[in-house]
Every structure is written in C-alpha cells, then in structure tokens.
C-alpha cells in the first residue's frame, strides 16, 4: 500500500492538540471534525496553519509544510518530537470517480 492509498483510507489531514499531542485524522474534502477543545487535556485544537490556513498532514508536524510557520513547540512533555523533514504539501487526495 503506497502513501496515497493510506491517505485515502486513514484521512489526508489531521486536527491536533499542540499541548498533549491528541490527533484525529479526517478527509480534507469532508472538513475537520467539530473539536474546539482537546478531549484529553482541554487545550485548543490546531486545525490549520494560522499564517496560510494550510491543513495539517502529519501528527508529528511542528512547522507548516507550505509556509514554514511554527505550529507548536518542538517538544512534548520535555522530550523533542522526533520527525523527518516535512515534505512539500501536495493538497487533498483525489478520490477515483
């Protein structure tokens, strides 16, 4: 299964808590789930980049893939978030007709 197939099944965007790391995947074309606050810690959920409004693609994402804006601290619970460099954003997955 390639990455685009996984994105079609699991969801191509995420909504994320910048404090505790809770995240939920969703299909970008359907819109994000209605979560204003994290169900685990009550913090505000991050739905998109505050600078360019690009959707989030990875649970490990710290910086925006489009504009490079910082989305959350690079640490969680005092430990650095281990992640690969963010690839350029390809946009929503196009489902076959």
PLY file of the C-alpha trace (Angstrom):
ply
format ascii 1.0
element vertex 97
property float x
property float y
property float z
element edge 96
property int vertex1
property int vertex2
end_header
0.00 0.00 0.00
1.53 3.34 -1.03
1.23 6.63 0.89
-1.66 7.95 -1.22
-3.62 4.73 -0.59
-3.07 5.11 3.16
-4.19 8.74 3.00
-7.40 7.69 1.18
-8.22 5.16 3.90
-6.99 6.93 7.05
-7.62 10.56 6.10
-5.44 13.11 4.36
-5.47 15.81 7.04
-5.42 15.98 10.83
-6.65 18.09 13.69
-4.10 18.24 16.53
-3.70 19.31 20.15
-0.46 21.28 20.43
-0.21 20.56 24.16
-0.68 16.79 24.61
-0.46 15.54 21.00
-4.00 14.12 20.70
-4.88 13.97 17.00
-7.67 12.80 14.74
-7.42 12.15 11.00
-10.13 13.24 8.58
-10.75 13.57 4.86
-9.94 17.14 3.87
-12.76 17.37 1.34
-15.26 16.49 4.13
-13.88 19.08 6.56
-12.43 18.73 10.06
-14.34 17.17 12.95
-16.06 19.62 15.26
-13.49 19.62 18.07
-12.83 23.05 19.57
-11.04 21.65 22.63
-8.91 18.54 23.12
-10.95 15.74 24.72
-7.86 14.65 26.73
-6.47 17.91 28.16
-8.96 20.64 27.15
-6.45 22.72 25.14
-7.38 24.39 21.86
-7.09 22.14 18.80
-4.96 23.18 15.81
-6.96 22.74 12.59
-4.74 24.59 10.14
-1.70 26.85 9.85
-2.56 30.21 11.45
-0.49 32.02 8.81
-1.57 30.45 5.49
-4.56 28.25 6.52
-2.94 25.11 5.05
-4.31 21.88 6.59
-2.06 19.76 8.79
-0.87 16.47 7.25
1.17 14.76 9.97
0.67 14.10 13.67
4.39 14.81 14.14
4.17 18.13 12.28
5.77 21.07 14.08
6.11 23.53 11.18
3.75 24.29 8.29
4.60 22.36 5.11
3.57 25.30 2.92
4.90 28.47 4.58
7.21 27.12 7.31
5.31 28.85 10.16
5.83 27.27 13.58
2.63 25.46 14.63
3.56 24.20 18.10
6.59 23.74 20.35
9.12 21.16 19.05
8.88 19.29 22.38
6.16 17.25 24.06
6.42 16.50 27.79
10.05 17.72 27.83
11.15 15.39 25.00
11.89 16.56 21.43
9.32 15.43 18.87
11.23 13.05 16.59
10.29 13.64 13.00
11.60 13.69 9.46
11.78 16.91 7.48
8.30 17.87 6.28
7.72 17.28 2.55
6.00 19.87 0.39
2.19 19.70 0.65
0.54 18.07 -2.40
-3.02 19.06 -1.46
-6.03 16.81 -0.80
-6.15 13.27 -2.10
-8.25 13.00 -5.24
-10.58 10.02 -4.96
-11.20 7.95 -8.11
-14.56 8.51 -9.73
0 1
1 2
2 3
3 4
4 5
5 6
6 7
7 8
8 9
9 10
10 11
11 12
12 13
13 14
14 15
15 16
16 17
17 18
18 19
19 20
20 21
21 22
22 23
23 24
24 25
25 26
26 27
27 28
28 29
29 30
30 31
31 32
32 33
33 34
34 35
35 36
36 37
37 38
38 39
39 40
40 41
41 42
42 43
43 44
44 45
45 46
46 47
47 48
48 49
49 50
50 51
51 52
52 53
53 54
54 55
55 56
56 57
57 58
58 59
59 60
60 61
61 62
62 63
63 64
64 65
65 66
66 67
67 68
68 69
69 70
70 71
71 72
72 73
73 74
74 75
75 76
76 77
77 78
78 79
79 80
80 81
81 82
82 83
83 84
84 85
85 86
86 87
87 88
88 89
89 90
90 91
91 92
92 93
93 94
94 95
95 96
